[in-house]
Amino acid sequence: MSTTQTDRLRALLEPLAADAGLDVEDVKITQAGSRRQVQIDVDADGGVDLDAIAEFSRLVGQALDDSDLLGSAPYLLEVGSPGAERPLTEPRHWRRATGRLVKAQLTEGGEITARVLESDEDGALVEVQPVKGRGRAKERRVAFAEIAKARVQVEFNRKDEELLDEAEDLADEPDVLDDEAAGDGAADAGADA
């Protein structure tokens, strides 16, 4: 069975990623002038931070240097995350998109824009957004087999309901910090007298 260089690279990366608690999402090898460019996207539950990407990049660089997978020609290694508008192609992508807005094209035609409420291995429970703000959002169960393709949508002006609720709760509470500061100041003034 013949495998491509990208397949062999993925086979090298998968165990390294699993040990680091990451998933390999995409692997690309392209020619960039006299060098090859190796691009790897990784992700994890809760996302990946720069430290995790830097450590994984170091491990991959060492593994590539120790193997003959890319031969002796120079290469440029880029390790990153899938990005904000990532495609949702695996159940884990949907799980990681819980709370996010997605746009999905359906296999039978049509398109929905919905917020992911929860997901499992077969599909997702979503809250379908009303068209042009008319009406109410409605919950709908969508099987992954019904979805031709889907992407996370970037929201620049989303008002996170939990944060708004917390802010309202804090606004209703008396300002304990000011009361404590006044008490401390009064005690200090009395001590100086």
C-alpha positions as CSV (number, residue, x, y, z in Angstrom):
1,M,0.0,0.0,0.0
2,S,1.5,3.3,-1.1
3,T,1.4,6.3,1.2
4,T,2.1,9.9,0.5
5,Q,4.8,11.9,2.3
6,T,2.0,13.8,4.1
7,D,0.5,10.4,5.3
8,R,3.9,9.3,6.6
9,L,4.4,12.7,8.3
10,R,0.9,12.4,9.9
11,A,1.9,8.9,11.2
12,L,5.0,10.4,12.8
13,L,3.1,13.3,14.3
14,E,0.0,11.5,15.7
15,P,1.8,9.8,18.6
16,L,3.8,12.9,19.5
17,A,0.5,14.9,19.6
18,A,-1.3,12.3,21.6
19,D,1.5,12.4,24.2
20,A,1.3,16.2,24.4
21,G,-2.6,16.0,24.8
22,L,-3.1,17.5,21.3
23,D,-4.9,16.4,18.1
24,V,-3.3,16.8,14.7
25,E,-5.9,18.7,12.6
26,D,-4.1,19.4,9.4
27,V,-0.8,18.7,7.8
28,K,0.5,20.3,4.6
29,I,3.8,20.1,2.8
30,T,4.4,22.6,0.0
31,Q,7.4,23.8,-1.9
32,A,8.5,27.3,-0.9
33,G,11.4,28.3,-3.2
34,S,14.3,26.0,-2.5
35,R,12.8,24.8,0.8
36,R,9.8,22.8,1.7
37,Q,7.2,24.3,4.0
38,V,5.7,22.0,6.6
39,Q,2.5,23.4,8.1
40,I,0.9,21.6,11.0
41,D,-2.3,22.6,12.8
42,V,-3.0,21.2,16.3
43,D,-5.8,21.6,18.7
44,A,-7.0,20.4,22.1
45,D,-10.1,20.6,24.3
46,G,-10.0,24.0,25.8
47,G,-7.8,25.2,22.9
48,V,-4.0,25.4,22.7
49,D,-1.8,28.2,24.0
50,L,1.5,29.4,22.6
51,D,3.6,27.5,25.1
52,A,2.0,24.2,24.0
53,I,2.5,25.1,20.4
54,A,6.1,26.0,21.0
55,E,6.8,22.8,22.9
56,F,5.1,20.6,20.2
57,S,7.0,22.5,17.5
58,R,10.3,21.6,19.3
59,L,9.3,18.0,19.5
60,V,8.3,17.8,15.8
61,G,11.5,19.5,14.7
62,Q,13.6,17.0,16.6
63,A,11.6,14.1,15.3
64,L,11.9,15.3,11.7
65,D,15.6,15.8,12.1
66,D,16.0,12.3,13.6
67,S,14.0,10.7,10.8
68,D,14.7,10.7,7.0
69,L,11.1,11.5,6.2
70,L,12.0,14.9,4.6
71,G,15.4,13.8,3.4
72,S,18.3,16.2,3.7
73,A,16.7,19.2,1.9
74,P,16.0,22.2,4.2
75,Y,12.5,22.8,5.4
76,L,10.5,25.5,7.2
77,L,8.3,24.2,10.0
78,E,5.2,26.1,11.0
79,V,3.0,24.8,13.9
80,G,-0.2,26.6,14.8
81,S,-3.9,26.2,15.6
82,P,-6.8,25.8,13.1
83,G,-7.9,29.4,13.5
84,A,-11.2,31.2,14.4
85,E,-13.3,30.1,11.4
86,R,-12.3,26.5,11.4
87,P,-14.3,23.9,9.5
88,L,-16.2,21.4,11.6
89,T,-15.4,18.0,10.1
90,E,-15.1,15.8,13.2
91,P,-17.4,15.2,16.3
92,R,-14.5,16.7,18.5
93,H,-14.7,19.9,16.5
94,W,-18.4,20.3,17.3
95,R,-17.7,19.5,21.0
96,R,-15.0,22.2,21.1
97,A,-17.4,24.6,19.4
98,T,-20.0,24.4,22.2
99,G,-21.3,27.9,22.7
100,R,-20.0,29.1,19.4
101,L,-22.1,30.3,16.4
102,V,-21.7,28.0,13.3
103,K,-23.0,28.2,9.7
104,A,-23.8,24.8,8.2
105,Q,-24.8,23.9,4.7
106,L,-27.2,21.0,4.7
107,T,-26.8,18.0,2.4
108,E,-30.4,18.4,1.2
109,G,-29.9,22.0,0.4
110,G,-30.3,25.1,2.5
111,E,-28.2,26.6,5.2
112,I,-28.6,27.2,8.9
113,T,-26.8,29.6,11.3
114,A,-27.0,28.2,14.8
115,R,-25.3,28.2,18.2
116,V,-23.9,24.8,19.3
117,L,-25.5,23.8,22.6
118,E,-24.1,20.3,22.9
119,S,-22.9,17.5,20.7
120,D,-22.1,13.8,20.7
121,E,-20.6,11.3,18.2
122,D,-23.7,11.4,15.9
123,G,-24.8,15.0,15.8
124,A,-25.4,18.3,17.7
125,L,-28.1,20.1,19.5
126,V,-28.1,23.6,18.1
127,E,-30.1,26.8,18.6
128,V,-31.1,28.0,15.2
129,Q,-30.9,31.8,15.0
130,P,-33.9,33.6,13.5
131,V,-33.6,35.0,10.0
132,K,-32.8,38.7,10.1
133,G,-33.6,38.8,13.8
134,R,-37.2,38.0,13.3
135,G,-38.8,35.5,15.6
136,R,-37.2,33.4,18.3
137,A,-34.3,31.1,18.2
138,K,-35.3,27.4,18.1
139,E,-33.5,24.3,19.3
140,R,-32.9,21.6,16.7
141,R,-31.1,18.3,16.7
142,V,-28.9,18.0,13.5
143,A,-27.2,14.7,12.6
144,F,-23.7,15.0,11.2
145,A,-24.9,13.0,8.2
146,E,-27.3,16.0,7.4
147,I,-24.4,18.5,7.2
148,A,-22.4,18.9,4.0
149,K,-20.0,21.4,5.5
150,A,-19.9,23.7,8.5
151,R,-17.7,26.5,9.9
152,V,-17.4,28.4,13.1
153,Q,-18.4,32.1,12.7
154,V,-16.5,34.9,14.2
155,E,-18.6,37.1,16.4
156,F,-17.2,40.6,17.0
157,N,-20.1,42.0,19.0
158,R,-21.4,39.0,20.9
159,K,-22.6,39.8,24.4
160,D,-21.9,36.8,26.5
161,E,-25.0,36.3,28.6
162,E,-23.1,34.8,31.6
163,L,-20.8,37.8,31.7
164,L,-23.8,40.2,31.5
165,D,-25.6,38.3,34.3
166,E,-22.4,38.5,36.5
167,A,-22.1,42.2,35.8
168,E,-25.7,42.8,36.8
169,D,-25.2,40.7,40.0
170,L,-22.1,42.7,40.9
171,A,-23.9,46.0,40.3
172,D,-26.7,44.9,42.7
173,E,-24.3,44.1,45.6
174,P,-23.1,46.8,48.0
175,D,-19.5,47.9,47.4
176,V,-17.8,45.8,50.1
177,L,-14.3,47.0,49.1
178,D,-15.2,50.7,49.7
179,D,-16.6,49.8,53.1
180,E,-13.5,47.9,54.1
181,A,-11.2,50.6,52.8
182,A,-13.1,53.2,54.8
183,G,-12.8,51.1,57.9
184,D,-9.1,50.6,57.5
185,G,-8.6,54.3,57.0
186,A,-10.6,55.1,60.1
187,A,-8.5,52.7,62.1
188,D,-5.3,54.2,60.8
189,A,-6.4,57.7,61.7
190,G,-7.3,56.6,65.2
191,A,-4.0,55.0,65.7
192,D,-2.1,58.1,64.8
193,A,-4.0,60.3,67.2
